[in-house]
Structure formats: C-alpha cells, structure tokens
Amino acid sequence: MKPIQPAKRTAEIRHAIRDVVPIAQQVEKSGKKVLYLNIGDPMVYDYRTPEHMWQAMLDNKEKAEGYTDSLGTLGARKAVADYAMRMGAPEVSAEDVLTFVGGSEAITLSMQALMNPGENCMLPNPGYSIYTGELAFLECKANRYDLDEEKEWEPDVGQMEKQVNAKTRAIVVISPNNPTGGAYPKSALKKVIDVAGANNIPIFADETYDQLMFDGEKFTSMASLAKDVPVISFGSISKNYLAPGFRGGWLYRHDPEGAMTDYFEAIKKFSRLRLSTVAPVQFAMEAALNGPQGHLKELVPKLQRRRDLTYKRLNEIEGLSCVKPKGAFYAYPRINFPLPNDSDKEFVIGLLKETGVLVVYGEGFGQKKGTHHFRVVFLPPEQTLGEAFDKIEEFIGKNYLGKKAAHARAGERVP
Ligand SMILES: Cc1ncc(COP(=O)(O)O)c(C=O)c1O
C-alpha cells in the first residue's frame, strides 16, 4: 500500500512538552539517569490524589457504569457552579457549566465551536501550547500579545489593543500562567476586560491553577471583574486536586446579557457529538469540589518551598535570570548568553544529552523576539531540584561561559 497521508492541517501541531520525551527515553536507554523537570504532572513526584476522590468513584459504582448526560452529571455541574461562585463569579448555575475530559477538551471544543478558518484568537506570549496547536488545526491564526518579563510577566495590554482586529474572536488569559508562573494583577485583568468589551469579544480565562497561589496572594477570577463582558472560564481537577490522570475538567460561562447563548449551544453540540463525559470522574469531581480541601494546606506551602529554592538557585547561575513565580508550579528562566543558531531548543537538547536534565525549550511556548528561555517544573523534591540546578550550572559554565567546570554544589544548597 502507498503511505496514508494525514490531513495537511495537522502539520503545524506541536506540543513541546511531550515532543522532548522520546529524546529523554533514548538518553535513559543509554544508561544515563534522567531528571524529569519537564511535565506538570504532580503524580510523577511525591504527591497523592486525595483519597476521598477515589472513594467517591467507588461509592457510586452503579451510577457510573453507563454513559452520563453529555453535558456532565447535574451533581458535578452544580459543584462547579458553587466553586465558581466561591472563587468570586457573581452568579453561576449548573446550566452555565459543562464538564469534559480534562480542561484540555473544554478548551479545544470551545475553540472549535467559535473559530472559522482565517480568524484569530489573542494568546499570551509565552503561553501554554494547546491554544496554538488547536488554532493551527482550525486553520486560524494565533494573535499573540507579550507578557512583559520586566514587569513580572504582566500582559502588554497596549500591544493587545493595537493588534486586536475584526477577525479576532476571543482573548485568552492564562493566570496563573504556564510557563511563566506569573499571575496577572487585578489592574491588568480589568484592562483586558476593557479591550474585550470594546471589541465585542469574549474572554477565555484559563484558571487551571487558581488554587495554587504563593505568598498569601489571593486569586482573582475573571468573572468576578468582568461585569457585562462575557467570559468562558476553564478549570479542572488535574492540578489543584492532584488528579491529572482522572481527566476531569469543566468550563463555566459568565454571560449576564446572554451574548453567548448561541455560542454556548454550539459547544453543547460538540458535547453531544462525543456522547458522554467520563462517568466515574463526575463523582470524583463533585467530591473534590464539595469535600474537604485539607490537601491544599499541605500542597501550597510545599510548592512554595520548592518555588523558593528554584528561584534562588536559578538566579545564582551565571548567565540565567528568573522572575519569581507567583503561582502554579513553573519557572521560566531567561538565558542571557548568545546561543548557537539562536535556538533554545538546541540548548535544551544539549543539556539533556550531556546531563540528563530534561526541561522544555522556550520556543515551545513562545517568547518575546530576541529572548531565550526554558521552562522548569518545580514539582520535584528539593533534592532532585538541587541536583538538576547543579547540573544546569555546570553545563552552562562548561559549554557557554568558557569555564572548565562549575563548582560541585551538591550538598551545599540542598536541604
Ligand atoms: C494552562 C493550562 N491549561 C489547561 C491545561 C490542561 O490540563 P487538563 O487537561 O489536565 O485539565 C494545562 C495542563 O497542563 C495547563 O497548563
């Protein structure tokens, strides 16, 4: 048989977070230990899903063996609505909520129901890669606004205002952000709302990490500020509730004037087309959102300690600088020395092959022209992080700063 060709529109789909894994597997096969600082999956490290979420699935076995309502169970949708209101949304009912296979499916189906070929969506630069991948698939364009590293990754709303155009269908806000760990301040959220309102477009508020804020800062939800501007908020149990494998996610709408009525119906068509959400997970989601929140009391301080170590060590490494992450579990250090071929992808692959440290290259998320970065996931224990940062320091010293070898720091800084 002749080779079967995939659809042309799949050619531009990239997902750097997963694309580096096969190279890491080769490195591992060669006998080198790989330190995985590349994937935002807490379960790879020393975290566990709260037990009552498992229990809720078992307790509802009989209700969870068949298909669910395509939109999700009423219990789970009501739990999301109550959660949205606890997070500041003025009025959300189960009718405003749809549940999905992870936040990822909520995002992709929302985009599919909105975008026509040739239109564009405003995306943060840098930003999580599902949005660019989905836009490429839909034959649409990413219209990117920079996050300003000099201002702790605040969005450049001036640039957003200049670039928004007649073909722009939505503005994506990711806060706390993947990959920078930045959180948009309230003043910036308000400015984004003004741009959306003036251009009659909705905001896609990716609030996946809304419970994971550091230094006692409180999260501000988009819906709590948006007034008459329509918002679709995305969330999931993957990160806040330590259950990425469960694949439980949702969206809720904030739409006081009913501007999104037809659009919301169109998203539901996709929900029906794929028949059902994952039934057992509906019960886990309900238990997560309505049940005890004790795990967060441990999780947030634990992440903050790892954030502190990461921020300190990355800034100690000659040639790197890093803005302090305010939320989520990512840091996005900047590479301040020239790179061959201007490629942070080559830097990251070189680092992996020589040291076994796996991070994700900045090119995979986007970055301001002329700058280079890589993303570090600071979920791992301090010991692993310390080991990785020592190796990164040695690698940079040896290969880029002309030093024979950086000092062996292990033991010195690792608690
Ligand atoms: C910003 C952001 N949005 C959405 C997702 C999707 O997560 P999930 O599909 O597990 O809910 C992720 C996952 O890493 C993310 O970082």
The ligand as a Tripos MOL2 file, in Angstrom:
@<TRIPOS>MOLECULE
LIG
   16    16     1     0     0
SMALL
NO_CHARGES

@<TRIPOS>ATOM
      1 C1         -2.6390   26.4420   31.4290 C.3       1 LIG1
      2 C2         -3.2030   25.0780   31.2600 C.ar      1 LIG1
      3 N1         -4.4530   24.9400   30.7910 N.ar      1 LIG1
      4 C3         -5.0030   23.7400   30.6120 C.ar      1 LIG1
      5 C4         -4.3050   22.5830   30.8790 C.ar      1 LIG1
      6 C5         -5.0000   21.2700   30.6410 C.3       1 LIG1
      7 O1         -4.9850   20.4370   31.7210 O.3       1 LIG1
      8 P1         -6.0140   19.2330   31.9030 P.3       1 LIG1
      9 O2         -6.4860   18.8130   30.5580 O.co2     1 LIG1
     10 O3         -5.2490   18.1570   32.5800 O.co2     1 LIG1
     11 O4         -7.1390   19.7770   32.7300 O.co2     1 LIG1
     12 C6         -2.9880   22.6630   31.3370 C.ar      1 LIG1
     13 C7         -2.1890   21.4590   31.5750 C.2       1 LIG1
     14 O5         -1.0290   21.4680   31.8380 O.2       1 LIG1
     15 C8         -2.4260   23.9450   31.5380 C.ar      1 LIG1
     16 O6         -1.1830   24.1020   31.9890 O.3       1 LIG1
@<TRIPOS>BOND
     1     1     2 1
     2     2     3 ar
     3     2    15 ar
     4     3     4 ar
     5     4     5 ar
     6     5     6 1
     7     5    12 ar
     8     6     7 1
     9     7     8 1
    10     8     9 2
    11     8    10 1
    12     8    11 1
    13    12    13 1
    14    12    15 ar
    15    13    14 2
    16    15    16 1
@<TRIPOS>SUBSTRUCTURE
     1 LIG1         1 GROUP 0 **** ****
